[in-house]
Amino acid sequence: MSAFRGLRDDVYRRPLATALDRIELGEGWTCVDVGAGGGEVSIALAEVVGATGRIFAVDNDPASRDEVAAQAAKFAQVFAITQAGEELSLPMPVDLAFCRFLLLHVVDPARVLKKMAAALKPGGSLVVQEPITSAGRINGTPFSYPEARHPDIGAFLPALVRDAGLEVVDAWAEAPAGAGKGPVANYLEELTGVDPGDDAIVLPPLVTVVARKSNR
């Protein structure tokens, strides 16, 4: 998906592109990116939906809202909103609700997913991506993420999406791996501030769930 060239340095880019191909994201779609952070995915979505689409970039951090607004200045279809996922409320229903690396941090992941499901149009799509942190390895040692409330939430993701009242269309896990210098080591160093050197790395598997809201 050429519109995702802006995510070319993102080691988890492939499962995102696969999921959006799976739902046939296209021009004119209305989307919400919950937990948008700096807005990289919001901008990539904007490139796909074009001027006739609309992207709501939602984050509970006002600084992130300002960063998205600055990054997306040339995209009139991107609207940055300060809002917690548990309180998600949009001015219109959306064709796609998306989040990535969000649910592991929130207090109530089930509530966030129910809010995202409620935001969808009938027949709309949900794409959610969350890690199984402890399944990652650095030189054989399991990852840990003590700052996360739910570091292994990816292991429960399909069931959580189902319990939010959506039909799970597809679900899978991908884990980028490497040894020595390269994008995987660079990602890990950015995340932790520690250079992994020549250690073998398997990043935490990212579970992707693609789901659909009933047309009824």
N, CA, C and O of each residue as an XYZ file, in Angstrom:
864
protein
N       0.862     -1.181      0.000
C       0.000      0.000      0.000
C       0.902      1.236      0.000
O       1.517      1.563      1.015
N       0.975      1.919     -1.142
C       1.951      2.989     -1.305
C       1.717      4.137     -0.350
O       2.667      4.834      0.005
N       0.489      4.358      0.077
C       0.210      5.472      0.971
C       0.889      5.303      2.318
O       0.976      6.256      3.092
N       1.376      4.089      2.611
C       2.028      3.865      3.892
C       3.543      4.032      3.795
O       4.285      3.503      4.622
N       3.995      4.764      2.790
C       5.425      5.058      2.685
C       5.902      5.855      3.898
O       7.066      5.753      4.285
N       5.002      6.657      4.507
C       5.369      7.429      5.679
C       5.659      6.563      6.886
O       6.216      7.042      7.874
N       5.286      5.285      6.819
C       5.542      4.353      7.911
C       6.635      3.357      7.541
O       6.718      2.284      8.138
N       7.469      3.694      6.571
C       8.430      2.719      6.060
C       9.450      2.286      7.115
O      10.021      1.200      7.008
N       9.687      3.125      8.138
C      10.644      2.757      9.182
C       9.966      2.072     10.366
O      10.621      1.760     11.360
N       8.682      1.842     10.266
C       7.911      1.213     11.339
C       8.008     -0.306     11.173
O       7.534     -0.852     10.176
N       8.621     -0.990     12.148
C       8.840     -2.429     11.995
C       7.536     -3.213     12.022
O       7.498     -4.363     11.585
N       6.462     -2.603     12.533
C       5.156     -3.278     12.558
C       4.254     -2.808     11.414
O       3.037     -2.984     11.468
N       4.849     -2.216     10.389
C       4.074     -1.662      9.278
C       3.297     -2.739      8.516
O       2.146     -2.527      8.134
N       3.935     -3.900      8.296
C       3.324     -4.907      7.427
C       1.962     -5.393      7.911
O       1.033     -5.451      7.105
N       1.793     -5.750      9.205
C       0.458     -6.190      9.612
C      -0.603     -5.104      9.509
O      -1.776     -5.402      9.283
N      -0.198     -3.839      9.673
C      -1.160     -2.749      9.500
C      -1.609     -2.660      8.050
O      -2.806     -2.582      7.775
N      -0.659     -2.672      7.121
C      -1.003     -2.609      5.705
C      -1.857     -3.802      5.296
O      -2.797     -3.658      4.515
N      -1.527     -4.992      5.830
C      -2.310     -6.192      5.516
C      -3.742     -6.038      5.982
O      -4.673     -6.377      5.252
N      -3.932     -5.526      7.201
C      -5.282     -5.366      7.749
C      -6.097     -4.370      6.939
O      -7.279     -4.599      6.680
N      -5.475     -3.265      6.538
C      -6.214     -2.249      5.799
C      -6.502     -2.701      4.371
O      -7.515     -2.310      3.791
N      -5.631     -3.514      3.806
C      -5.950     -4.160      2.526
C      -7.134     -5.112      2.698
O      -8.008     -5.198      1.835
N      -7.147     -5.815      3.812
C      -8.200     -6.814      4.081
C      -9.576     -6.172      4.114
O     -10.546     -6.763      3.639
N      -9.674     -4.958      4.673
C     -10.982     -4.288      4.744
C     -11.245     -3.397      3.530
O     -12.316     -2.802      3.407
N     -10.252     -3.310      2.631
C     -10.366     -2.516      1.409
C     -10.606     -1.040      1.701
O     -11.460     -0.402      1.085
N      -9.840     -0.510      2.650
C      -9.878      0.923      2.949
C      -9.688      1.722      1.667
O      -8.804      1.418      0.866
N     -10.521      2.745      1.474
C     -10.421      3.502      0.236
C     -10.863      4.941      0.384
O     -11.126      5.416      1.489
N     -10.939      5.625     -0.731
C     -11.292      7.048     -0.754
C     -12.684      7.261     -0.169
O     -13.601      6.464     -0.370
N     -12.804      8.360      0.558
C     -14.097      8.757      1.090
C     -14.457      8.149      2.432
O     -15.505      8.469      2.993
N     -13.596      7.266      2.964
C     -13.900      6.637      4.258
C     -13.753      7.646      5.392
O     -12.942      8.570      5.332
N     -14.562      7.438      6.425
C     -14.432      8.180      7.673
C     -13.837      7.234      8.714
O     -14.343      6.129      8.910
N     -12.757      7.667      9.387
C     -12.021      6.784     10.290
C     -11.731      7.496     11.607
O     -11.646      8.722     11.662
N     -11.581      6.706     12.658
C     -11.062      7.228     13.918
C      -9.830      6.425     14.308
O      -9.840      5.194     14.288
N      -8.773      7.142     14.660
C      -7.520      6.568     15.157
C      -7.466      6.898     16.646
O      -7.157      8.027     17.027
N      -7.770      5.902     17.488
C      -7.861      6.125     18.937
C      -6.486      5.882     19.566
O      -5.856      4.853     19.326
N      -6.034      6.841     20.370
C      -4.664      6.774     20.874
C      -3.699      7.130     19.774
O      -2.708      6.432     19.559
N      -3.982      8.215     19.071
C      -3.256      8.563     17.837
C      -1.811      8.952     18.070
O      -1.014      8.908     17.133
N      -1.441      9.334     19.291
C      -0.056      9.734     19.543
C       0.354     10.884     18.653
O      -0.354     11.886     18.560
N       1.508     10.746     17.990
C       2.002     11.796     17.114
C       1.308     11.885     15.770
O       1.581     12.802     14.995
N       0.412     10.945     15.477
C      -0.417     11.039     14.289
C       0.108     10.368     13.043
O      -0.423     10.595     11.956
N       1.163      9.527     13.169
C       1.731      8.905     11.973
C       0.697      8.064     11.225
O       0.592      8.143     10.001
N      -0.072      7.253     11.972
C      -1.072      6.418     11.310
C      -2.234      7.270     10.811
O      -2.765      7.014      9.730
N      -2.635      8.276     11.580
C      -3.714      9.165     11.132
C      -3.389      9.797      9.789
O      -4.245      9.882      8.909
N      -2.146     10.240      9.637
C      -1.743     10.869      8.382
C      -1.707      9.841      7.257
O      -2.115     10.134      6.133
N      -1.219      8.632      7.557
C      -1.207      7.580      6.542
C      -2.625      7.242      6.098
O      -2.871      7.022      4.912
N      -3.562      7.199      7.053
C      -4.962      6.954      6.695
C      -5.506      8.089      5.829
O      -6.237      7.848      4.867
N      -5.146      9.328      6.176
C      -5.613     10.484      5.409
C      -5.160     10.409      3.966
O      -5.896     10.804      3.062
N      -3.951      9.905      3.738
C      -3.444      9.780      2.372
C      -4.278      8.792      1.565
O      -4.416      8.935      0.350
N      -4.832      7.787      2.244
C      -5.638      6.787      1.546
C      -7.061      7.292      1.300
O      -7.586      7.127      0.199
N      -7.693      7.903      2.303
C      -9.110      8.283      2.159
C      -9.278      9.534      1.316
O     -10.363      9.795      0.795
N      -8.204     10.314      1.179
C      -8.264     11.470      0.305
C      -9.096     12.619      0.853
O      -9.558     12.583      1.993
N      -9.277     13.635      0.023
C      -9.961     14.861      0.442
C     -11.429     14.639      0.769
O     -12.022     15.428      1.504
N     -12.022     13.585      0.239
C     -13.440     13.325      0.502
C     -13.654     12.489      1.764
O     -14.792     12.266      2.178
N     -12.563     12.029      2.373
C     -12.664     11.262      3.608
C     -12.495     12.148      4.827
O     -12.378     13.369      4.721
N     -12.486     11.503      5.997
C     -12.328     12.251      7.242
C     -11.648     11.356      8.267
O     -12.008     10.189      8.420
N     -10.661     11.909      8.967
C      -9.930     11.177      9.999
C     -10.058     11.924     11.321
O      -9.719     13.104     11.407
N     -10.544     11.242     12.344
C     -10.545     11.776     13.698
C      -9.350     11.160     14.427
O      -9.319      9.955     14.673
N      -8.365     11.997     14.770
C      -7.183     11.550     15.498
C      -7.413     11.859     16.974
O      -7.364     13.018     17.385
N      -7.662     10.820     17.768
C      -8.089     10.982     19.158
C      -6.977     10.547     20.097
O      -6.415      9.463     19.946
N      -6.663     11.398     21.068
C      -5.692     11.045     22.096
C      -6.044     11.812     23.365
O      -6.571     12.923     23.303
N      -5.748     11.212     24.515
C      -6.097     11.886     25.770
C      -5.056     12.915     26.199
O      -5.232     13.583     27.218
N      -3.983     13.047     25.440
C      -2.901     13.979     25.772
C      -3.008     15.219     24.885
O      -2.855     15.106     23.669
N      -3.265     16.399     25.457
C      -3.364     17.611     24.622
C      -2.108     17.880     23.797
O      -2.192     18.437     22.703
N      -0.946     17.487     24.315
C       0.288     17.684     23.556
C       0.272     16.850     22.277
O       0.756     17.293     21.235
N      -0.287     15.642     22.360
C      -0.407     14.808     21.164
C      -1.360     15.428     20.160
O      -1.112     15.394     18.954
N      -2.460     16.001     20.663
C      -3.390     16.690     19.757
C      -2.670     17.780     18.986
O      -2.840     17.906     17.773
N      -1.862     18.573     19.691
C      -1.144     19.662     19.031
C      -0.128     19.130     18.027
O       0.069     19.719     16.965
N       0.525     18.001     18.369
C       1.498     17.414     17.460
C       0.821     16.900     16.197
O       1.324     17.097     15.091
N      -0.330     16.236     16.367
C      -1.077     15.767     15.197
C      -1.479     16.942     14.319
O      -1.318     16.904     13.100
N      -2.003     17.989     14.952
C      -2.444     19.155     14.193
C      -1.298     19.751     13.384
O      -1.494     20.166     12.242
N      -0.101     19.796     13.973
C       1.056     20.333     13.266
C       1.487     19.423     12.128
O       1.772     19.893     11.027
N       1.536     18.102     12.394
C       1.967     17.145     11.387
C       0.982     17.069     10.220
O       1.372     16.823      9.079
N      -0.309     17.283     10.525
C      -1.355     17.096      9.509
C      -1.848     18.413      8.927
O      -2.956     18.485      8.396
N      -1.027     19.454      9.025
C      -1.460     20.785      8.607
C      -1.949     20.815      7.158
O      -2.851     21.582      6.819
N      -1.352     19.980      6.306
C      -1.737     20.012      4.884
C      -2.911     19.082      4.585
O      -3.354     18.982      3.441
N      -3.412     18.401      5.619
C      -4.535     17.481      5.424
C      -5.772     18.049      6.111
O      -5.953     17.883      7.317
N      -6.618     18.717      5.339
C      -7.817     19.328      5.919
C      -8.789     18.292      6.452
O      -9.688     18.624      7.226
N      -8.617     17.033      6.044
C      -9.544     15.982      6.466
C      -9.181     15.352      7.807
O      -9.877     14.447      8.266
N      -8.090     15.817      8.451
C      -7.679     15.274      9.746
C      -8.113     16.227     10.853
O      -7.790     17.414     10.829
N      -8.844     15.692     11.818
C      -9.333     16.477     12.946
C      -8.754     15.896     14.228
O      -9.048     14.751     14.572
N      -7.940     16.660     14.938
C      -7.306     16.207     16.171
C      -8.207     16.518     17.359
O      -8.656     17.653     17.518
N      -8.473     15.513     18.194
C      -9.405     15.633     19.310
C      -8.730     15.116     20.579
O      -8.095     14.062     20.563
N      -8.867     15.856     21.670
C      -8.392     15.389     22.974
C      -9.537     14.665     23.670
O     -10.551     15.270     24.019
N      -9.361     13.359     23.865
C     -10.430     12.544     24.439
C      -9.855     11.196     24.863
O      -9.017     10.629     24.162
N     -10.298     10.688     25.995
C      -9.890      9.361     26.425
C     -10.678      8.310     25.662
O     -11.844      8.518     25.324
N     -10.030      7.170     25.390
C     -10.720      6.105     24.674
C     -11.947      5.615     25.402
O     -12.930      5.233     24.767
N     -11.914      5.617     26.738
C     -13.071      5.154     27.517
C     -14.272      6.073     27.381
O     -15.397      5.682     27.691
N     -14.032      7.309     26.911
C     -15.114      8.291     26.757
C     -15.332      8.660     25.291
O     -15.891      9.716     24.998
N     -14.905      7.819     24.384
C     -14.957      8.137     22.955
C     -16.363      8.549     22.522
O     -17.334      7.821     22.727
N     -16.444      9.731     21.921
C     -17.711     10.253     21.412
C     -17.397     11.117     20.199
O     -16.691     12.119     20.311
N     -17.913     10.734     19.057
C     -17.590     11.418     17.806
C     -18.826     12.091     17.223
O     -19.947     11.699     17.549
N     -18.645     13.096     16.368
C     -19.795     13.809     15.805
C     -20.550     13.018     14.739
O     -21.636     13.419     14.322
N     -19.983     11.908     14.303
C     -20.640     11.081     13.283
C     -20.115      9.657     13.377
O     -19.008      9.450     13.873
N     -20.875      8.671     12.915
C     -20.368      7.294     12.884
C     -19.274      7.147     11.837
O     -19.215      7.917     10.878
N     -18.406      6.153     12.025
C     -17.237      5.987     11.162
C     -17.262      4.632     10.454
O     -17.911      3.683     10.894
N     -16.532      4.583      9.343
C     -16.375      3.335      8.592
C     -15.316      2.438      9.216
O     -15.393      1.214      9.119
N     -14.308      3.065      9.869
C     -13.201      2.313     10.460
C     -12.846      2.899     11.813
O     -12.659      4.108     11.950
N     -12.755      2.040     12.804
C     -12.196      2.404     14.102
C     -10.897      1.630     14.284
O     -10.869      0.408     14.133
N      -9.824      2.341     14.607
C      -8.492      1.740     14.669
C      -7.797      2.129     15.961
O      -7.938      3.257     16.435
N      -7.036      1.181     16.540
C      -6.084      1.530     17.595
C      -4.930      0.549     17.567
O      -5.066     -0.588     17.116
N      -3.790      1.013     18.059
C      -2.588      0.182     18.113
C      -1.764      0.598     19.323
O      -1.569      1.791     19.560
N      -1.279     -0.372     20.089
C      -0.497     -0.102     21.296
C      -1.234      0.875     22.217
O      -0.619      1.760     22.813
N      -2.540      0.709     22.328
C      -3.363      1.556     23.198
C      -3.912      0.781     24.383
O      -3.791      1.218     25.527
N      -4.517     -0.371     24.111
C      -5.261     -1.097     25.149
C      -4.357     -1.602     26.263
O      -4.821     -1.787     27.388
N      -3.082     -1.829     25.981
C      -2.181     -2.269     27.040
C      -1.980     -1.200     28.104
O      -1.505     -1.502     29.199
N      -2.338      0.060     27.795
C      -2.124      1.163     28.735
C      -3.391      1.627     29.445
O      -3.300      2.208     30.527
N      -4.563      1.391     28.874
C      -5.786      1.967     29.444
C      -6.234      1.189     30.673
O      -5.820      0.049     30.889
N      -7.086      1.821     31.474
C      -7.604      1.160     32.677
C      -8.562      0.040     32.303
O      -8.499     -1.049     32.875
N      -9.457      0.299     31.338
C     -10.535     -0.645     31.015
C     -10.570     -0.918     29.511
O     -11.318     -0.259     28.789
N      -9.774     -1.877     29.024
C      -9.752     -2.154     27.582
C     -11.121     -2.543     27.025
O     -11.463     -2.153     25.908
N     -11.896     -3.295     27.775
C     -13.208     -3.720     27.274
C     -14.111     -2.517     27.015
O     -14.845     -2.488     26.026
N     -14.057     -1.533     27.895
C     -14.872     -0.327     27.708
C     -14.442      0.438     26.456
O     -15.282      0.925     25.699
N     -13.135      0.539     26.244
C     -12.644      1.237     25.052
C     -13.143      0.538     23.790
O     -13.610      1.194     22.859
N     -13.044     -0.785     23.758
C     -13.493     -1.528     22.578
C     -14.996     -1.361     22.350
O     -15.440     -1.254     21.207
N     -15.770     -1.338     23.417
C     -17.220     -1.139     23.267
C     -17.516      0.257     22.732
O     -18.427      0.427     21.922
N     -16.765      1.247     23.172
C     -16.940      2.599     22.653
C     -16.564      2.668     21.170
O     -17.239      3.328     20.380
N     -15.483      1.979     20.803
C     -15.078      1.957     19.402
C     -16.123      1.248     18.546
O     -16.429      1.690     17.439
N     -16.670      0.149     19.060
C     -17.724     -0.575     18.333
C     -18.960      0.305     18.158
O     -19.577      0.314     17.094
N     -19.315      1.043     19.209
C     -20.481      1.919     19.134
C     -20.286      3.052     18.136
O     -21.257      3.567     17.583
N     -19.021      3.447     17.900
C     -18.736      4.545     16.970
C     -18.868      4.131     15.506
O     -18.918      4.985     14.621
N     -18.924      2.823     15.248
C     -18.958      2.330     13.868
C     -20.348      2.447     13.235
O     -21.371      2.305     13.904
N     -20.351      2.705     11.946
C     -21.560      2.563     11.155
C     -21.940      1.083     11.076
O     -21.071      0.228     11.246
N     -23.207      0.756     10.826
C     -23.530     -0.637     10.515
C     -22.680     -1.131      9.345
O     -22.598     -0.471      8.309
N     -22.050     -2.290      9.514
C     -21.155     -2.816      8.489
C     -19.750     -2.258      8.553
O     -18.900     -2.640      7.748
N     -19.483     -1.353      9.502
C     -18.161     -0.756      9.627
C     -17.128     -1.733     10.160
O     -17.470     -2.796     10.678
N     -15.868     -1.364     10.029
C     -14.760     -2.256     10.374
C     -13.967     -1.738     11.568
O     -13.817     -0.533     11.768
N     -13.468     -2.679     12.348
C     -12.558     -2.400     13.459
C     -11.234     -3.082     13.165
O     -11.212     -4.246     12.765
N     -10.121     -2.365     13.362
C      -8.780     -2.951     13.299
C      -8.070     -2.580     14.592
O      -7.880     -1.402     14.895
N      -7.680     -3.601     15.351
C      -7.021     -3.388     16.639
C      -5.731     -4.193     16.656
O      -5.707     -5.348     16.232
N      -4.658     -3.581     17.145
C      -3.342     -4.234     17.188
C      -2.712     -4.029     18.564
O      -2.473     -2.897     18.984
N      -2.445     -5.140     19.262
C      -1.874     -5.072     20.601
C      -0.848     -6.189     20.780
O      -0.972     -7.239     20.151
N       0.163     -5.983     21.627
C       1.260     -6.949     21.752
C       1.013     -8.031     22.798
O       0.149     -7.909     23.666
N       1.801     -9.085     22.681
C       1.993    -10.050     23.768
C       3.438     -9.819     24.221
O       4.367    -10.466     23.737
N       3.602     -8.891     25.151
C       4.932     -8.385     25.479
C       5.884     -9.484     25.939
O       7.030     -9.539     25.494
N       5.416    -10.355     26.825
C       6.312    -11.349     27.421
C       6.753    -12.422     26.436
O       7.654    -13.203     26.740
N       6.123    -12.473     25.245
C       6.532    -13.446     24.227
C       7.717    -12.946     23.407
O       8.296    -13.717     22.641
N       8.094    -11.671     23.550
C       9.281    -11.174     22.884
C      10.546    -11.664     23.593
O      10.506    -12.032     24.767
N      11.643    -11.665     22.882
C      12.907    -12.162     23.447
C      14.076    -11.262     23.043
O      14.157    -10.808     21.901
N      14.984    -11.009     24.000
C      16.278    -10.388     23.731
C      17.334    -11.373     24.192
O      17.488    -11.617     25.389
N      18.066    -11.941     23.233
C      19.079    -12.958     23.545
C      18.478    -14.085     24.398
O      19.125    -14.624     25.296
N      17.221    -14.421     24.088
C      16.541    -15.509     24.780
C      15.795    -15.119     26.037
O      15.034    -15.926     26.571
N      15.992    -13.892     26.531
C      15.341    -13.441     27.764
C      14.008    -12.764     27.435
O      13.956    -11.914     26.546
N      12.923    -13.130     28.142
C      11.616    -12.526     27.841
C      11.592    -11.018     28.089
O      12.244    -10.515     29.004
N      10.835    -10.314     27.261
C      10.589     -8.898     27.471
C       9.748     -8.701     28.729
O       9.023     -9.595     29.163
N       9.867     -7.509     29.297
C       8.935     -7.083     30.344
C       8.578     -5.629     30.084
O       9.348     -4.897     29.462
N       7.421     -5.214     30.554
C       6.956     -3.843     30.358
C       6.191     -3.435     31.611
O       4.962     -3.373     31.592
N       6.906     -3.159     32.697
C       6.235     -2.896     33.971
C       5.356     -1.654     33.962
O       4.459     -1.535     34.797
N       5.592     -0.719     33.032
C       4.776      0.494     32.979
C       3.392      0.239     32.377
O       2.484      1.051     32.552
N       3.224     -0.880     31.670
C       1.946     -1.173     31.021
C       0.986     -1.847     31.989
O       1.390     -2.701     32.779
N      -0.275     -1.467     31.929
C      -1.291     -2.091     32.777
C      -1.602     -3.517     32.322
O      -1.849     -4.396     33.147
N      -1.589     -3.743     31.005
C      -1.979     -5.041     30.443
C      -0.961     -5.442     29.374
O      -1.299     -5.452     28.190
N       0.277     -5.773     29.759
C       1.349     -5.962     28.781
C       1.124     -7.123     27.815
O       1.697     -7.127     26.726
N       0.302     -8.110     28.189
C       0.054     -9.268     27.319
C      -1.368     -9.282     26.762
O      -1.901    -10.347     26.450
N      -1.977     -8.119     26.639
C      -3.382     -8.072     26.242
C      -3.620     -8.643     24.848
O      -4.734     -9.066     24.538
N      -2.592     -8.662     24.007
C      -2.764     -9.248     22.678
C      -3.245    -10.683     22.729
O      -3.941    -11.137     21.821
N      -2.880    -11.410     23.790
C      -3.286    -12.811     23.916
C      -4.789    -12.959     24.110
O      -5.344    -14.029     23.860
N      -5.448    -11.899     24.552
C      -6.891    -11.946     24.824
C      -7.699    -11.156     23.801
O      -8.925    -11.090     23.898
N      -7.027    -10.559     22.822
C      -7.659     -9.572     21.955
C      -8.839    -10.105     21.148
O      -9.880     -9.448     21.126
N      -8.741    -11.264     20.480
C      -9.911    -11.726     19.725
C     -11.159    -11.882     20.594
O     -12.257    -11.523     20.171
N     -10.996    -12.414     21.803
C     -12.150    -12.594     22.687
C     -12.715    -11.258     23.136
O     -13.933    -11.106     23.228
N     -11.848    -10.280     23.420
C     -12.316     -8.964     23.835
C     -13.112     -8.283     22.724
O     -14.132     -7.644     22.983
N     -12.638     -8.424     21.487
C     -13.347     -7.834     20.350
C     -14.695     -8.523     20.156
O     -15.701     -7.858     19.914
N     -14.720     -9.826     20.260
C     -15.987    -10.568     20.162
C     -16.966    -10.117     21.245
O     -18.153     -9.924     20.981
N     -16.452     -9.952     22.467
C     -17.315     -9.561     23.585
C     -17.809     -8.123     23.462
O     -18.757     -7.730     24.142
N     -17.166     -7.333     22.590
C     -17.646     -5.974     22.321
C     -18.794     -5.977     21.324
O     -19.311     -4.916     20.972
N     -19.198     -7.157     20.866
C     -20.353     -7.280     19.992
C     -20.041     -7.261     18.511
O     -20.931     -7.042     17.688
N     -18.767     -7.491     18.160
C     -18.368     -7.473     16.756
C     -18.030     -8.870     16.258
O     -17.686     -9.754     17.042
N     -18.132     -9.058     14.956
C     -17.753    -10.328     14.322
C     -16.267    -10.278     13.975
O     -15.827     -9.399     13.233
N     -15.502    -11.217     14.510
C     -14.081    -11.287     14.179
C     -13.937    -11.904     12.794
O     -14.319    -13.052     12.569
N     -13.382    -11.125     11.869
C     -13.212    -11.557     10.485
C     -11.870    -12.262     10.291
O     -11.774    -13.236      9.545
N     -10.837    -11.761     10.970
C      -9.494    -12.322     10.834
C      -8.682    -11.921     12.062
O      -8.928    -10.876     12.663
N      -7.717    -12.755     12.427
C      -6.831    -12.445     13.547
C      -5.535    -13.215     13.363
O      -5.546    -14.386     12.981
N      -4.416    -12.552     13.637
C      -3.123    -13.219     13.500
C      -2.084    -12.445     14.314
O      -2.358    -11.355     14.816
N      -0.892    -13.024     14.437
C       0.208    -12.380     15.163
C       1.452    -12.372     14.289
O       1.723    -13.328     13.563
N       2.210    -11.270     14.370
C       3.490    -11.160     13.677
C       4.529    -10.605     14.630
O       4.245     -9.705     15.420
N       5.740    -11.149     14.550
C       6.821    -10.730     15.437
C       8.074    -10.440     14.626
O       8.758    -11.377     14.214
N       8.400     -9.174     14.382
C       9.657     -8.857     13.692
C      10.855     -9.372     14.484
O      10.851     -9.355     15.715
N      11.873     -9.827     13.772
C      13.058    -10.398     14.423
C      14.317     -9.903     13.719
O      14.280     -9.496     12.558
N      15.435     -9.948     14.449
C      16.705     -9.532     13.856
C      17.864     -9.833     14.788
O      17.679    -10.297     15.913
N      19.052     -9.561     14.300
C      20.266     -9.703     15.106
C      21.275     -8.687     14.603
O      21.534     -8.608     13.402
N      21.844     -7.915     15.510
C      22.781     -6.886     15.101
C      22.072     -5.656     14.572
O      20.862     -5.501     14.740
N      22.834     -4.782     13.934
C      22.296     -3.518     13.471
C      21.201     -3.725     12.446
O      21.258     -4.647     11.633
N      20.193     -2.849     12.494
C      19.081     -2.932     11.570
C      17.844     -2.320     12.199
O      17.899     -1.829     13.326
N      16.716     -2.343     11.474
C      15.505     -1.664     11.963
C      14.971     -2.233     13.271
O      14.439     -1.481     14.088
N      15.098     -3.549     13.493
C      14.591     -4.135     14.733
C      15.408     -3.642     15.927
O      14.845     -3.254     16.950
N      16.747     -3.658     15.793
C      17.606     -3.153     16.869
C      17.379     -1.661     17.096
O      17.366     -1.196     18.235
N      17.202     -0.919     16.016
C      16.961      0.515     16.142
C      15.662      0.795     16.891
O      15.595      1.685     17.739
N      14.626      0.014     16.559
C      13.333      0.171     17.228
C      13.472     -0.102     18.719
O      12.958      0.651     19.547
N      14.164     -1.176     19.053
C      14.325     -1.545     20.455
C      15.121     -0.484     21.218
O      14.806     -0.172     22.366
N      16.154      0.068     20.575
C      16.944      1.101     21.236
C      16.120      2.359     21.470
O      16.241      2.996     22.517
N      15.274      2.727     20.489
C      14.389      3.882     20.656
C      13.422      3.652     21.812
O      13.139      4.565     22.588
N      12.923      2.433     21.920
C      11.921      2.099     22.928
C      12.513      2.071     24.328
O      11.881      2.527     25.281
N      13.727      1.535     24.458
C      14.299      1.290     25.780
C      15.457      2.216     26.136
O      15.798      2.359     27.310
N      16.066      2.847     25.130
C      17.250      3.654     25.373
C      18.516      2.834     25.522
O      19.566      3.373     25.870
N      18.429      1.521     25.259
C      19.575      0.618     25.405
C      19.908      0.006     24.049
O      19.031     -0.530     23.371
N      21.174      0.088     23.657
C      21.634     -0.522     22.411
C      21.750     -2.038     22.626
O      22.532     -2.478     23.469
N      20.973     -2.850     21.868
C      21.047     -4.302     22.066
C      22.294     -4.952     21.488
O      22.494     -6.155     21.655
N      23.126     -4.187     20.821
C      24.354     -4.741     20.260
C      24.068     -5.821     19.234
O      23.241     -5.632     18.341
N      24.749     -6.953     19.357
C      24.575     -8.057     18.415
C      23.593     -9.114     18.912
O      23.481    -10.182     18.311
N      22.878     -8.828     20.007
C      21.934     -9.812     20.550
C      20.852    -10.154     19.546
O      20.414     -9.311     18.764
N      20.430    -11.407     19.583
C      19.266    -11.835     18.797
C      18.006    -11.255     19.430
O      17.832    -11.297     20.648
N      17.126    -10.712     18.582
C      15.915    -10.048     19.064
C      14.701    -10.628     18.361
O      14.694    -10.765     17.138
N      13.683    -10.966     19.124
C      12.344    -11.219     18.595
C      11.436    -10.239     19.312
O      11.187    -10.384     20.509
N      10.943     -9.248     18.597
C      10.076     -8.261     19.223
C       8.762     -8.912     19.656
O       8.389     -9.958     19.126
N       8.058     -8.303     20.612
C       6.778     -8.875     21.042
C       5.829     -9.068     19.863
O       5.636     -8.144     19.073
N       5.239    -10.243     19.734
C       4.262    -10.449     18.666
C       3.132     -9.434     18.768
O       2.588     -9.191     19.845
N       2.795     -8.855     17.642
C       1.675     -7.918     17.579
C       0.460     -8.669     17.042
O       0.461     -9.139     15.904
N      -0.569     -8.777     17.868
C      -1.795     -9.452     17.451
C      -2.691     -8.433     16.752
O      -3.010     -7.384     17.311
N      -3.086     -8.750     15.543
C      -3.993     -7.902     14.767
C      -5.344     -8.589     14.674
O      -5.434     -9.757     14.297
N      -6.388     -7.859     15.017
C      -7.752     -8.373     14.884
C      -8.515     -7.460     13.931
O      -8.550     -6.242     14.109
N      -9.116     -8.059     12.934
C      -9.994     -7.356     11.994
C     -11.415     -7.828     12.277
O     -11.688     -9.028     12.274
N     -12.308     -6.891     12.519
C     -13.677     -7.256     12.895
C     -14.666     -6.358     12.157
O     -14.300     -5.339     11.572
N     -15.931     -6.771     12.204
C     -16.980     -6.046     11.477
C     -18.221     -5.901     12.358
O     -18.575     -6.803     13.118
N     -18.862     -4.759     12.238
C     -20.130     -4.535     12.933
C     -21.285     -5.022     12.065
O     -21.284     -4.838     10.848
N     -22.243     -5.630     12.690
C     -23.400     -6.154     11.948
C     -24.104     -5.025     11.188
O     -24.132     -3.881     11.641
N     -24.667     -5.366     10.031
C     -25.452     -4.417      9.246
C     -26.827     -4.187      9.840
O     -27.538     -3.267      9.435
N     -27.201     -5.013     10.792
C     -28.542     -4.894     11.376
C     -28.562     -3.832     12.466
O     -29.606     -3.590     13.073
